[in-house]
Amino acid sequence: MNGLSLRPMSEDDLPVLVQMEQHLQLAPWGRDGFLKETDQGGEVWVVTDDETDSRVFGYVVFRKSDDAWQLLNIVVDAESRRKGLAKEMLRKMINLAINSQVNAIQLQVRKSNNAALQLYQKMGFGITRVQKSFYSNGEDAYHMDLSLSDSEPQIRI
Ligand SMILES: CC(C)(COP(=O)(O)OP(=O)(O)OC[C@H]1O[C@@H](n2cnc3c(N)ncnc32)[C@H](O)[C@@H]1OP(=O)(O)O)[C@@H](O)C(=O)NCCC(=O)NCCS
């Protein structure tokens, strides 16, 4: 992530995140969706450029609990894909989970979302089950899980 940094979302980022959702997602989150997660203790991290700290290249949203964290959303803007940004966001999230002694990270992904599926499998997630008609358009979901119970704490986070 040369020249880019990962930091928690601020309210100033919200218009950009909502715009990215509208352009890049089948079922876009609105402003309230992001605020609901942060209000309830969830994390929204954004990748921005070091120069202006305002251009957003990607973001990840996850919910924390004592046992298993839920990865709720991860997006990289269309021009910045296949450069390892999603992998890097996930790597940092996973390291934080390991250091927080969490047992697992779980997620759901559309069966048709090959890019996300490949990404998650590359990061070590496995499919645990298929849920029929999970999404509002009737599409099935893969439930995926990354077990962390045997992972050693990481020094770099
Ligand atoms: C899924 C998404 C976040 C991946 O972001 P990215 O920054 O391009 O991913 P990375 O560059 O870190 O890719 C890491 C690995 O994921 C896999 N991958 C990523 N995009 C892929 C694609 N289009 N096709 C196949 N594999 C892909 C590859 O294994 C890749 O490693 P490689 O480039 O060495 O082959 C991005 O495509 C996106 O924003 N999609 C729209 C939003 C979305 O569907 N989010 C998931 C919601 S569950």
The ligand as a MOL file (V3000), in Angstrom:
LIG
                    3D

  0  0  0     0  0            999 V3000
M  V30 BEGIN CTAB
M  V30 COUNTS 48 50 0 0 0
M  V30 BEGIN ATOM
M  V30 1 C -13.7610 -8.3690 -4.0930 0
M  V30 2 C -12.8960 -7.1040 -4.0980 0
M  V30 3 C -13.0420 -6.4020 -2.7450 0
M  V30 4 C -11.4110 -7.5310 -4.3180 0
M  V30 5 O -10.5980 -6.3600 -4.1800 0
M  V30 6 P -9.1050 -6.2670 -4.7930 0
M  V30 7 O -8.3810 -5.1940 -4.0720 0
M  V30 8 O -9.1830 -6.2020 -6.2720 0
M  V30 9 O -8.5100 -7.6970 -4.3960 0
M  V30 10 P -6.9360 -8.0400 -4.2800 0
M  V30 11 O -6.1830 -7.2860 -5.3150 0
M  V30 12 O -6.5060 -7.8850 -2.8710 0
M  V30 13 O -6.9720 -9.5630 -4.7100 0
M  V30 14 C -6.5260 -10.6040 -3.8540 0
M  V30 15 C -6.8680 -11.9380 -4.4970 0
M  V30 16 O -8.2890 -12.0870 -4.6400 0
M  V30 17 C -8.5910 -12.7940 -5.8490 0
M  V30 18 N -9.3040 -11.8990 -6.7800 0
M  V30 19 C -9.5370 -10.5700 -6.6390 0
M  V30 20 N -10.2640 -10.1160 -7.6890 0
M  V30 21 C -10.4880 -11.1680 -8.5020 0
M  V30 22 C -11.1690 -11.3280 -9.7400 0
M  V30 23 N -11.7800 -10.2900 -10.3620 0
M  V30 24 N -11.2180 -12.5560 -10.2830 0
M  V30 25 C -10.6340 -13.6190 -9.6880 0
M  V30 26 N -9.9400 -13.5280 -8.5020 0
M  V30 27 C -9.8830 -12.3180 -7.9210 0
M  V30 28 C -7.2550 -13.1910 -6.4490 0
M  V30 29 O -6.9010 -14.4510 -5.8980 0
M  V30 30 C -6.3570 -12.0820 -5.9310 0
M  V30 31 O -5.0140 -12.4300 -5.9050 0
M  V30 32 P -4.1170 -12.1810 -7.2490 0
M  V30 33 O -4.3920 -10.7830 -7.7360 0
M  V30 34 O -2.7190 -12.3750 -6.7330 0
M  V30 35 O -4.5540 -13.2120 -8.2300 0
M  V30 36 C -13.2950 -6.1630 -5.2810 0
M  V30 37 O -13.3770 -6.9050 -6.4730 0
M  V30 38 C -14.6190 -5.4310 -5.0620 0
M  V30 39 O -14.6560 -4.3480 -4.4690 0
M  V30 40 N -15.7360 -6.0110 -5.5470 0
M  V30 41 C -17.0790 -5.3470 -5.4190 0
M  V30 42 C -17.5750 -5.3720 -4.0010 0
M  V30 43 C -17.7380 -6.7870 -3.4870 0
M  V30 44 O -18.2920 -7.6570 -4.1680 0
M  V30 45 N -17.3010 -7.0110 -2.2450 0
M  V30 46 C -17.4470 -8.2810 -1.5590 0
M  V30 47 C -18.7100 -8.2820 -0.7810 0
M  V30 48 S -18.9210 -9.8540 0.0350 0
M  V30 END ATOM
M  V30 BEGIN BOND
M  V30 1 1 1 2
M  V30 2 1 2 3
M  V30 3 1 2 4
M  V30 4 1 2 36
M  V30 5 1 4 5
M  V30 6 1 5 6
M  V30 7 2 6 7
M  V30 8 1 6 8
M  V30 9 1 6 9
M  V30 10 1 9 10
M  V30 11 2 10 11
M  V30 12 1 10 12
M  V30 13 1 10 13
M  V30 14 1 13 14
M  V30 15 1 14 15
M  V30 16 1 15 16
M  V30 17 1 15 30
M  V30 18 1 16 17
M  V30 19 1 17 18
M  V30 20 1 17 28
M  V30 21 1 18 19
M  V30 22 1 18 27
M  V30 23 2 19 20
M  V30 24 1 20 21
M  V30 25 1 21 22
M  V30 26 2 21 27
M  V30 27 1 22 23
M  V30 28 2 22 24
M  V30 29 1 24 25
M  V30 30 2 25 26
M  V30 31 1 26 27
M  V30 32 1 28 29
M  V30 33 1 28 30
M  V30 34 1 30 31
M  V30 35 1 31 32
M  V30 36 2 32 33
M  V30 37 1 32 34
M  V30 38 1 32 35
M  V30 39 1 36 37
M  V30 40 1 36 38
M  V30 41 2 38 39
M  V30 42 1 38 40
M  V30 43 1 40 41
M  V30 44 1 41 42
M  V30 45 1 42 43
M  V30 46 2 43 44
M  V30 47 1 43 45
M  V30 48 1 45 46
M  V30 49 1 46 47
M  V30 50 1 47 48
M  V30 END BOND
M  V30 END CTAB
M  END
